Amino acid sequence: MRVAGKVALISGGARGIGAACARLLAREGAAVVLGDVLEKEGRETETEIIEAGGRALFAPLDVTSEEDWGRAVQAAVARYGKLDVLVNNAGISNRRGLEEISIEAWDRVMGVNAKGVFLGTKAAIPEMREAGGGSIINISSIYGLVGSEGSGAYHASKGAVRLFTKATAIQYAGDGIRANSIHPGFVDTLLTAQFHSLPGVRENRLSRTPLGRLAAPEDIAPGILYLASDESSFV
């Protein structure tokens, strides 16, 4: 029960890393709000958590919409009375190189991956301040730290998440609000499945991963749990 009594809002909570995080936080005592545009999958994850004895609520959430964020945060407060934890997990990718990607596709990646983190943080901070503090956990990527052969927009967006997190941490530490980013390596999810199925891609990524396997969403969730808990109160 490492997060007993806490309330967490997770964007992209319907599946993948977000759903694995929601299941783990719920098992450890938190009430979780699953924000996502994928209503069917989101409600299935909500039902799964409730049937396992946890507390969960699905909230429709397009992370590029300030109005959606306002409604999701208020849904968490209306149901559970407060907001302690925000996990900015929702994200998309685009494999096109810098000369090939369209302006519309670039804006879409930056809108979901970077603007979505900003809007979620902006919406959550007043309620966290009201609660006496909180933890903001932003899912960046190894590609927010290093470059690669493609994915220029993805790199730019995840690098933005890293530095935005640092700015948030400095600006709101005085309110007892912590902010940290997590930078996973290559993870097997539905988001990456199509790319990993291309000839040679999985083998190439495995060859660059010291442990010799790709991560599962359940490998990332415990790091989120640690940052959501009071164990990380000085992080």
Secondary structure, 3 states (H helix, E strand, C coil): CCCCCCEEEEECCCCHHHHHHHHHHHHCCCEEEEEECCHHHHHHHHHHHHHCCCEEEEEECCCCCHHHHHHHHHHHHHHHCCCCEEEECCCCCCCCCCCCCCHHHHHHHHHHHHHHHHHHHHHHHHHHHHHCCEEEEEECCHHHCCCCCCCHHHHHHHHHHHHHHHHHHHHHHHHCEEEEEECCCCECCHHHHHHHCCCCHHHHHHHCCCCCCCECHHHHHHHHHHHHCHHHCCC
